[in-house]
Amino acid sequence: MEHRHLTHSDFTLAAIDDIILRGRWRDWAELRRAALADRSLLDKIERVCRQYIGDPYAQRYHFWMHYVEEHRSVA
């Protein structure tokens, strides 16, 4: 995914936030593949999502927080 304000393709906190907020299905699939390959990304995803967890309408962030929780329990 090309980020509107980033000049790299690394999975930084800003990039993860952008993917969750504006990403399409293929962007989410790419983030998922990267998280499965590098478990440290789960920490970054959680860190991004945690700030939105109090907002019941931030459903994308709730989805990814549940994803992190489920995949941590599997590991």
C-alpha positions, 0 to 999 in steps of 0.5 A: 500500500502506498501511504499518503505521508510515508516514503517507505514500505516498512511496517512502522506504527504510522504505516500500520495505522494507515493500513488499518484505517485506509487499507483495502482487503489486499493491504490487510492480507499483506499485514496479516502475512507479515505478522505471521512471518514476524511475530513482533509485528503483533506488538506494533499492531496492538500498540496502534489499536490500543489507543482506539479501543475505547471507541466502539465505532473504531471497528477496524481497530477492534478487529485487529486487536482481536486478531492480535489476541487470538494469534498470541494465544496460538503462539 
